[in-house]
C-alpha cells in the first residue's frame, strides 16, 4: 500500500538540512531502485523552485510500504529526523486515484 510522509521543518534548519541531504537522498534512491517511490521533494518557503537561503518548510514522500508500521519506522529513521531538521512527521495511508 502507498503511504504519505509529511514532514514539517524546524525554523532555521537549512544548515542541518544541507548537511543531512546526501544521506536523506540515498535512502530515497534506495526506495526508487526498489520501485517503491512514487514521488518525493521539499516544500520551499517561498514561491520558487530554488528558494536559496529562504530554505524549506518541510518535505513530502509518497512511497509503498508493507504496512503503516513499516512506513512509520522508515520515516523515523530519516537522516533529517536525527539531524534535527524535522519538528513533526506525519505518516498516513494514501490511495492514488489519478493519474491512473
N, C-alpha and C positions, 0 to 999 in steps of 0.2 A: 504494500500500500504506500501511497505517497504521504509525506508529512511536510509541513511548512515550519521552518525555524525562523522566527522573527526576533531579531536582537536589537536592543537599544544601547547605544554607546554612552559612556560617561562623558561629561563635558571635558574638554581639554585632553582627549585621549589620542589625538592624531600621532604623537610621537610613539606611543606604545603600539598603536595600530601599525605604523610603518615597520617597527621592529619585529612584530609577530607575523607580518604578512606572508613571508616566504613559507613558514610552517603551516599557516592557515590555508594558503593556496595548494600546498602539497596534499593536504587531506581532501580538498575539493577535487583535485585532479585524480586522486585515487578513486573517489566515487564516480567520476566521469569515466575512468578507464573500466570500471565495473559495469558501466551502462546504467547507473542508478541516479545520476544527477540530471534534473530537469532544467534548473537554472539557479544561478547564484550571483549576488552582487551587492554592493553597498548603496546606501541612501545618502547622496550628497546633501550637505547642509544648505547649499544654495542651488539655484536652478541652472546647473552646469554639469556637463559630463566630467570635467576636471575641476573640482572646487578649490584646488590649490590649498592654501593654508586655512580656508574655512573648514575644511575637513568633511567628516561624515557623521551622520546621526545614528547610524545603525546598519544592519545587513539583513538580507533575505536569502534563504536557501530553500529550494524545493527539491526533495530527493526521496528515493524509495528506500524503505527500511522494513524489516520483518514485522515490527510492531512499534507501538508508541514508546515502550520502554527502551528499545534499541535506538530509536531516534533521539530520545532524551539523553541516553548515555553518550551517543555520538556528539551531541551538542554540548554536553557538559565537559567533554574533553577538548573542545576547540581551543587552540592557542590564544585566541582573543580573550577567552574567559580567564585563562591562567595569567595573561599579561595585564589584566585589569581594564581591558578596552570596553567590554560589555558590562552594563549595570543591570540589565534584565534580559533574559532569554525565555521566549515562549515557544513551545513545540505543540503543534496541533495536527490532527489528521487533515488531509486535503484530498479533495476529489476533483480531478481535472475534467472539465466539461468541454472547453474549447481552447485552442483548436483541436479538432478531433484527430 
